[in-house]
Amino acid sequence: LAWVLLGWLVFLLIISPLQPLPELKERGYSTLWTAAFTVVSAFCNGGFALTSDSLAGWIKVPAGYLCLAALILAGNNAVPILLRGLLRLAQRYGGWIGLDREGARFALDHPRQMTTHLFDRRQTRILIGILTFINLGQYVVLLASSLPRDSSKLIGTNWEIAGAGFFQTVSTRSAGFQIMDLKLLNQGMLMVYIVMMYLSIAPFVSRMYISEQTFDDSGHWKQTDESAAAAKSRFTSGFLFRHLSWLVVVLTVIAFIEDSEEELYNPDIPLFSVLFEIVSAYGNVGLSIGHPFQTCSLSGAFSVTSKLLIISVMLLGKHRGLPAVSDITLNFQYTRLRKALSLAQQPARRAS
């Protein structure tokens, strides 16, 4: 909640001096409501916007979309990083404001006994490295393929493309906001986006698998997997390629259905766009190349059967990153023992 309130205040200060977008003014949305809706959508990685062109109208407001980019990261892959950083600050300086420094230290030393979203120092650093490598690589490819491209001039100047490209890089794997027309980008870049959307929260989940702990019958915690190689194998089979066969089936069925519907079929909508839509749904991203004659996403032009298949893909993608039921933070026996330990410590604290 603190992140949302802080982001809302900063974003509101950025857009308040600006003229409201014509579409927002026409629909009667105030600056206050626009800031609140957009900030919550960014932090929750919802990807919803109050304008029909997503965030394309904010391309000349770099401070605004950079603020939203920070919120997107804070609400998704960067959660373990920020959480460990806040605990580190609490452990060092929390005594000044009455915080439990020893509790913060225990959480830092035993992160996976607290929550699935907190890692040890090594895994947190690896997560930082993975996120930096993926985002930086994607951004460099975008600049290299877009800046020399004539069609990119329709997006804006080179500086606007560079700024908006950074936001699009951050948004692509999770939030699904769109600040530039994807049809104007290089087809190879769209293929990169498909790979990134398929990976989605893979960097976070890979660290979660490796650091996962279980609670044995004797009351001691242990690593779920005996080695990092075993955890990586479980991550590959349980996350990366878990539903690949179903995605192929869905792509094939939708291709047959939509090609048979004469009122929906259009030669301007290739199979690549359908693939893009399916992978975006599986990654719970929401990006779409769009429909040439409608302002909705491509899924909006699909038949009922195809929409139901897209929904099934979204549900599978949403739940593929859940931890194993044996995770120590989800073990009710461990929760009861921890509660009993806390109650047993209370008389000792009163006595001291």
N, C-alpha and C positions, 0 to 999 in steps of 0.2 A: 504493500500500500504506500509505503514511503517513496519507493521509486516512482510510482504512478503520480503521486501528488507533486513530487519534485519535477518530474518530466512535464506534467501539465502546466506548472507554473512557468518553467523555462520556455516551453513551446508557446504559451500564451503571450509572454513578453516579446517573443520573436515576431509573431504574426499580428499582434495588435496594431502596430503602426502602419501596417500594409492595407491596401485596398482589398476587400474580400473578393474572392473569385466570383465572376458573374453567375456561375451556376449555383453557388452557395447563396448568393444574394437573392437570386430568383426563387429559390426554394425556401427562403426565410430562415436559414440557419445562422445563428449568431456566432461571433468569434469565440465566445466562451464555450458554447456547445461544440463547435468544430474542434477546438483544441482538446476538450475532454474526450470526445469520441475517437479522434485520431490517435491520441496518446494511449488510451486503453487498448485500442486495436493493435497498435505497434507492440506494446509490452506483452500482450497476450498472444502475439503472433497470429492475429486473426486475419489481417490483410483486408479488412473492410474499410472503405472510404466513403465519404458523403458525396463524391462527384463521380460521374460516369466514366471518367478517364483515370480512375484511381488517384495517384499523386502527381500526374504529369503537369498539373497546373502549378506545382511548387518547384519546378525545375530551376527557377531563377531565385529561389530562396535557400541557399546552401545551408545556412545556420539551422533552418527548420528541418530539412531532411537529415542533416547530420545528428540532430537531437533525436529524431525518430530512429536512426540507425543504432544509436547507443541504447535506446530502449529495447529494440529488437534483440540485441545481444544480451542485455540484462535479463530479459525474460525467457531466454532459451539456452543456447550452448554455453554461455558465459556464467550461468548460475553457480556452478561449483567454484569457479575462480573468484567471483565476487563474494560468495559465502565464506570461503576460506580467508579472503582478505579482510572481511569485516570481523571474523573471529580473531584474526591476528591483531587487529587494532584493539579489540575488546580485551585481549589478553595482555597487551602492553600498556594501554592507557585507560582501561575500563575502571580501575580503582578510583580515578578522579571523580567519576560520576556514580559510584556505588555498584558497578557491575561485578559479577562473579568471575574474577580472573582465573581461578582454579577450574571453574566449569568450562571456561573457554579453552584453557590449556588441555583439559581432558578431551574435549571435542576435537581439537587439533591433533592429538595423539591417537585417538580412536575414532576417526571420521565415519567409518562405515557402521559403527555401532550407534550412530546418531541418526543418520538419514542416508538414503540412496544417492542424494545429490551433493555429498561432501566426500572428497577424496584426500588421500595423503599428499604430502608435498611433491613426491616424485610424479604421481599420476596427474596432479594438477599442472605441473610444468609440462608434461607430455601433452596434455590437452591444449595448453596455450600454444605449444609448437604446432600441433596439428591444425588448429583453427587459423593460426597465422599463415601457415603454408597453403592451406586450401583457399582462403580468402585472397591472399596476395597473388597466388597463381591465377585464380579466376579473374582478378582485376587486371593483371598484366595482359592476359589473353584478350580481354574485352577491349582494352585500349589499343592493342596492336591490330585488332581486326576491325575496329570501328573508326578510329581517327582518319585513316587514309580512305575510307569508304565514302563515296559521294552521297549515298542515300542517308548517311548519318548527319549530313548538314541539315536535314529536315528536323532533327532532334534539337539542335542548337549549336552554339559555338563549341570549339574544342575544349574550352574550360568548363562549359556547362556539361558536355559529355563526360569529361573526367570526373566532375563532382557527382553527377547523377549516376555514372557508372559505378562509383564506389558504393552508393546507396543500393543500387540494384544488386551488386555483388553480395552485400550483407543480407538483403531481403530475400534473395532467390531461394536459399535452402530452407527457409522456415516461414517467413511472414507472408510472402506472396504479393506485397505491394508492387505496383508497376509505375515507374516514373518516366519510362520511355517506351516507344512503340517497338515491341519485340520483332515485328515483321520487317523493320528497317535494319535489323542486325544481321550479321553474317550467319549463314545456316550452321556453320561449324560452332559458332557461339551458342546457338540454341541447343546443339547437341551437348555442349558442355553443361548448359543449364539442366538438361535432362539427367545427366550423370549426378550433378550436385543435388537435384531434387530427390533422386533415388536414394542418395546417401543420407540426406536430411540430417537427423540428429545422430548419425553414426559415430562421430568423434566422441560425443558424450557417452553413448551407450557402450562403446568399446572400452572406455575406462571403467564404466560401471561393472561390466562383465569381469574384467581382470581383478578389480578390487572387491568383488562380491564375497561376503563371508556368511557362514552358516553356524548354527548353534547345535552342538552335539548333545547326546544324552547325559554326559557327565557334567554339563554346565560350562563347557569351555568353547570359545569361538575358534573357528578355523577357516581357512580359505576354501571356497567352494570347489575350485579347481586346484589340482596338485601342482600345476605349473602354468606359466604364462602361455605356453604353446597350447595347452588344453583349453584355456579360456579363449584364446583366439580362434581355435577350431569351433568351439561352441558359439562364439559370436558370428562366425562366418555362416554356419548352418542355421543358427537360430534367428539371425537378424538379416544379414545381407541377402541371402538367397532363399529365405523362408517361403515366400509366396510368388516366386518368379514364374512358376508354371501357371498359376492362376492369372497373372498379368498377361501372359501370352494368350490364354483362353479368352480373357475379356477383350483384348485388342482384336482378336480374330472375330469374335461374335459381333462386336460393335461395328467393325468394318463391313460385315455382311448386312447387318440391320440397316445401317445408315445409307449404304449404297442402294438398298432396295427401296428406300423411301424417296420417291421422285421429288416430292416437295421440299425435302431437306438436302438432297444431294446437290453439290455444287463443285465444279472442277477446280475452284479456287481453294478448296479445303482438302489438302492431300492427306494421305495416311499418316504422314509425319506429325501433322497437327493433332490427330487423334492420339497418337503415341505420347505426344507432349502433354495432352490433357490427362491421360491415364496416369502417367508417372507423377504429374503434379498432384493428382488426387491421392496417390499412394503415399507420397511424401507429406501429405497434409499441408501443402504449400498454397495452392490456389491460383498460381500463375496460369494464364491462358493466352494463346495466340489470338483468340477471339474469332468472331464470325463476321464476314464482310458486310452483312446487311442488318446486324443487330448490335446493340450496345452491351449485351450480356456476354458471358464467356461462351466458349464453344459448346459446353455441356448444356447450355440453355436451349440450343437448337436440336439436341438429341431427342430421340423418342423416349417414351416412358421406360421401356425395357433397358435401353442404354443408360438412362439416368440411374436406374436401380443398380445396374452393374457398377457404375461409378461410385455409388454410395457404398457398395460392398468393398470396393477397393479402398475407399477412405477409411472404413472401419478396420480393415486388416492392417493398413499402414499405421493407424493410430495406436494399435495395441501391440505392434511387433516389438516395441522397445521396452515393454514392461519387464521388471526383474523377475527372477525365478521365485516361486512361492516359498522357497527355503531361505530366502535372504534374511539375515539376522534382524533387520529392522522391521520385517513383516512377520516375525515369529512371535506368536502370542505367549508362548512359554517364556521367552526371553523378556517380554514386556512385563509379565507378572513378577518374574524374579527381580527385575530392576525396580519395580514398584515396591516389592517387599524389602529390598535393600534400602531404599529411600526411607521407608517407614521405620526400619530398624535403626537408622542413623539419627532420627529425630530426637529420641531420648538422650543420646550421647551429646548432641549439640546443646540441648537444654541444660544438661549437667555441666558442660564446660562453660 
